[in-house]
Amino acid sequence: MRVRLLAMLAAVLLTSGCRPHDQSSGGTDAGGPDVDVDSAAGQGYLAVQARQCAQCHQSPDPSDGVLSGQDTPVPGSMAYGSNLTPDPDTGLDVQDAGTLAASILQATALDGGPLCPSMLAYVDAGMGPAEALSIAAYLQGLPPVWHPVPASTCAVKPAGDGG
């Protein structure tokens, strides 16, 4: 199973097309080398890798934990990749996978408000409910990590701005 997972990850990485990222930071691994890819969480792990979630949500410091957020803003913004672990104080602390999946698909905060524009509404990128639910299962299975992330400041388009 581990060899199959490594082969699948290699294929995903070779075909995913990297976005600009400072490879020296070491902050792109979302963890989980022993994930059962036949489980929902395993499928979520593969989706997290393919969608490159770690580029915004993974600290460059491995001791900060997997997908525990970043202390530096997304390039060109004042938006910070949030802590996606189930930590009740600094992370998602979401018990309902459906709520988390809807947040991923629609780029909405868990309270229903919009996220910063740097967070893609993945429904627009071809993600379906099954993939979003598998990502939610993976995130819910991560160890909770207490890692505060600075509050994001989102750019707001002026009213009437067509672009």
N, C-alpha and C positions, 0 to 999 in steps of 0.2 A: 504494500500500500504506500509506503514512504517513497519508493522509487517512482511509482505512478504519480504521486503528488509532485515530486521534484520535476518530472518530465512535463507535467501539465503547467507548472509554474514557469518553467523555461520557455514553453511555447507561448504563454501569455506575455511574458516579458519581451520576447523577441518580436511579437506582433502588435504590442500595445501602442507603440509610438510614444516615446517619452516627451513630456512637457519640460520646459526649462526648469532645472533644479540644480542646486549646488550639490553635486555628488560627494564633495568632501565632508559634508555634514554627517553622512552616515544615517540620515534620518528617514530612509524610505522603506525599511522593513517593518511590516505590520505584524510580525511575529506569528508563531503557530506552526512550526515545522512538522509537528506530529498530529495535525488535524485530520480527522477522517473525512475525506472529500465526498463520501457518499451521504453524509449527514447534512442537515440544513445549515448548521454552523460551518461545516467544511465548505459547502458551496458559497456561503457568505465570505469566508476567508479568501477564496479564489476571486470573488467579485471585488472585494476590497483591494486585492492586489491589482486586478485588471483595471479598476477605476482609479487607481493611484491615490487612494484616500490619504495615505501616509504623507504625501507631499505637503499637505496642509495640516494634518492632524497628528503627526508624529514628531516628537521632540528629537533634536539631533543628539541628545544625551540619552544613551540606552538605559541609564539608571532611572530615568523618568517613567519608564513603563511603555507598554504598547498602546499607541493611539491616545496618549494622554494629553494631547494638545501642544501648541507651540507658543513660545514667549516672544516670537518675532512675527510681525504681520505678514500676511500674504503679499508678495511683491506688488507694488503699485496701489496699495490700499492701506487702510488702518484696521483691517479685519484680521482677527486672530483665529486660527484653527482651533476649535473647541476640544475639550477633553471628552472623548467618546466612550470612556470606560464607565461602568455602572457605579462609580463613586457617588454617594448621596450628597456630598457637599460641593464638589468641583466638577463632577462628571454628569452623565445623563440621568442616572438613577431612574430609569424607565422600566417599569414592570410589564408594560403592554407592548408587545412587538408590533402590533398594528399601528399604534400611535407613532412609534419610531419609524416604521416603514413609510408611513404617510409623510412624515417630516423629511425623509430622504427624497422621496419622489417629488414633493412640491416645494422644497427649499423653504419650509416654514419652521419656526421655532416650536418647541413642544407646547407653548402656550397659544399657538396659532398665528402669531405675528410673523412677518417676513424675515428671512435671514439676509445677511449682506449679499449684494450681487455676486461676490466672488464665489458663493456657494451655488453651484448649478442645481436647477430643478431637474433631477435625473430622469423624470418622466419625459422631458424634452430631449434627452440623450438616448432614448430607446430602452430605458430600464422599465421592466414590468413589475407588478406587485410581488411575484414569486422571488425575483432577485432581491428586491428591497426587504422582503421578510427574511430571506436567508442572511442578508447583511445584519439585520436586527438581531437574529439569533446568534450570529458570531459576536457582535458587540456586547450582547447581554452575557455572554460566556467569558468575556475578558475579566481578568482580575481587577477589582476596583483599585484605582490609583488616585490618591489625593494629590492633585497637581493643579494649582490655580493658574488660570490663563487670563491675561489682561482683557478687559471689556473691549469689544469691537466698536468702532465708529464707522458707520456705513455712509458711503457717498449717496446722496439723494439727488435724483435728476430734478431740475427745476420744472415747474408746471409748464406744459406746452412745449417741452423739449422733445422733439420727435425722434431723437437719436439716442 
